[in-house]
Amino acid sequence: MTNYLDFEKPLAEIEGKAEELRAMARANAEMNVEAEAGALDRKAADLLRDLYKNLSPWRKCQVARHPDRPHCRDYIEALFTEYTPLAGDRAFGEDDAVMGGLARLGDRPVMVIGHEKGNDTKSRIARNFGMARPEGYRKAVRLMEMADRFGLPVVTLVDTPGAYPGKGAEERGQSEAIARATETCLQIGVPLVSVIIGEGGSGGAVAFASANRVAMLDHSVYSVISPEGCASILWKDSEKMREAAEALRLTAQDLIKLGVADRIIDEPLGGAHRDRDTTIVAVGKAIKAMLGELDQKDRAALIKDRREKFLKIGSKGLAA
């Protein structure tokens, strides 16, 4: 069953009518509806192209949050072999919002770490909707330090609305844990590449994405705050999220201009959720390409590359 976004309602009506016709034909073998259903399919395809031709920032936010987009677990299962999950921060406990462990990308051993939102009500609650607590960031620090010790490249998959702001998380040092994770990203002497696969929200995303190379899926977003949160602060009205999304310059296209992201990974027409397999393959190719760009750099060069990248952010594209 397809989950349609608000702006896709006209598309839902057309595709729904085509499916109704085919359901009637299945129930009555004498009915021949293929010509009419085919015409509706073509109309739906044209409308889909029109809807996605020039998405506004707010609509990109909606696509980035689509519940059927492939999540971290999907990418790990499809792209990596011999995945061995590693749990716990060795200080407090395990955080199911963060996945991580040893794996192979092709023939190459790597450490893969990412936010996992879950794919149904039960798993989303268990994963805390991808909002990590301090123990999640401390686990990520532990895994990055382990990768550094054994000379393994680190791959991070970012998909979070932001770090969890609950009382317990704050009591356990949420901001300090995020800062430590960000610091570790910048200090390790192995290649670090990151892909924003959905939402890149606030410091919760930066803690995983302070990388040598950052790629973004075409309809992913990356910002200091959600549009709703920004609207609530600036205008005291969360309904102004469309204006906030425009002002935040959170799309992949904007962030390429600002130097925050290094490459855009194309999504299938209609978003990653309409062709998950193609999207996952494209992400895998991008990860391998980014790691290939860093192969000849030694420890000092990798740290310098990362430092210079972040010092340059925002120095271009500000007048665009």
Secondary structure as the mmCIF struct_conf table of DSSP 4:
data_model
#
loop_
_struct_conf.conf_type_id
_struct_conf.id
_struct_conf.beg_label_comp_id
_struct_conf.beg_label_asym_id
_struct_conf.beg_label_seq_id
_struct_conf.end_label_comp_id
_struct_conf.end_label_asym_id
_struct_conf.end_label_seq_id
HELX_LH_PP_P HELX_LH_PP_P1 THR A 2 LEU A 5
HELX_RH_3T_P HELX_RH_3T_P1 ASP A 6 GLU A 8
HELX_RH_AL_P HELX_RH_AL_P1 LYS A 9 ALA A 27
TURN_TY1_P TURN_TY1_P1 ALA A 29 GLU A 30
HELX_RH_AL_P HELX_RH_AL_P2 GLU A 34 LYS A 53
TURN_TY1_P TURN_TY1_P2 ASN A 54 ASN A 54
HELX_RH_AL_P HELX_RH_AL_P3 PRO A 57 ALA A 64
TURN_TY1_P TURN_TY1_P3 ARG A 65 ARG A 65
TURN_TY1_P TURN_TY1_P4 PRO A 67 ASP A 68
BEND BEND1 ARG A 69 ARG A 69
HELX_RH_AL_P HELX_RH_AL_P4 CYS A 72 LEU A 79
STRN STRN1 THR A 81 PRO A 85
BEND BEND2 ARG A 90 PHE A 92
TURN_TY1_P TURN_TY1_P5 ASP A 96 ALA A 97
STRN STRN2 VAL A 98 LEU A 105
TURN_TY1_P TURN_TY1_P6 GLY A 106 ASP A 107
STRN STRN3 ARG A 108 HIS A 115
BEND BEND3 ASN A 119 ASP A 120
HELX_RH_AL_P HELX_RH_AL_P5 THR A 121 ALA A 126
TURN_TY1_P TURN_TY1_P7 ARG A 127 ARG A 127
HELX_RH_3T_P HELX_RH_3T_P2 ASN A 128 GLY A 130
HELX_RH_AL_P HELX_RH_AL_P6 PRO A 134 PHE A 150
TURN_TY1_P TURN_TY1_P8 GLY A 151 GLY A 151
STRN STRN4 VAL A 154 THR A 160
BEND BEND4 PRO A 161 PRO A 161
BEND BEND5 ALA A 163 ALA A 163
HELX_RH_AL_P HELX_RH_AL_P7 LYS A 167 GLU A 171
TURN_TY1_P TURN_TY1_P9 ARG A 172 GLY A 173
HELX_RH_AL_P HELX_RH_AL_P8 GLN A 174 GLN A 187
BEND BEND6 GLY A 189 VAL A 190
STRN STRN5 LEU A 192 GLY A 201
HELX_RH_AL_P HELX_RH_AL_P9 SER A 202 ALA A 209
BEND BEND7 ALA A 211 ASN A 212
STRN STRN6 ARG A 213 LEU A 217
TURN_TY1_P TURN_TY1_P10 ASP A 218 HIS A 219
STRN STRN7 VAL A 221 SER A 223
BEND BEND8 VAL A 224 ILE A 225
HELX_RH_AL_P HELX_RH_AL_P10 PRO A 227 LEU A 234
TURN_TY1_P TURN_TY1_P11 TRP A 235 TRP A 235
BEND BEND9 LYS A 236 LYS A 236
HELX_RH_3T_P HELX_RH_3T_P3 SER A 238 LYS A 240
HELX_RH_AL_P HELX_RH_AL_P11 MET A 241 LEU A 248
TURN_TY1_P TURN_TY1_P12 ARG A 249 ARG A 249
STRN STRN8 THR A 251 THR A 251
HELX_RH_AL_P HELX_RH_AL_P12 ALA A 252 LEU A 258
TURN_TY1_P TURN_TY1_P13 GLY A 259 GLY A 259
BEND BEND10 VAL A 260 VAL A 260
BEND BEND11 ASP A 262 ASP A 262
STRN STRN9 ARG A 263 ILE A 265
TURN_TY1_P TURN_TY1_P14 LEU A 269 GLY A 270
HELX_RH_3T_P HELX_RH_3T_P4 ALA A 272 ARG A 274
HELX_RH_AL_P HELX_RH_AL_P13 ARG A 276 LEU A 294
TURN_TY1_P TURN_TY1_P15 ASP A 295 GLN A 296
HELX_RH_AL_P HELX_RH_AL_P14 ARG A 299 LYS A 312
TURN_TY1_P TURN_TY1_P16 ILE A 313 GLY A 314
BEND BEND12 SER A 315 GLY A 317
TURN_TY1_P TURN_TY1_P17 LEU A 318 ALA A 319
#
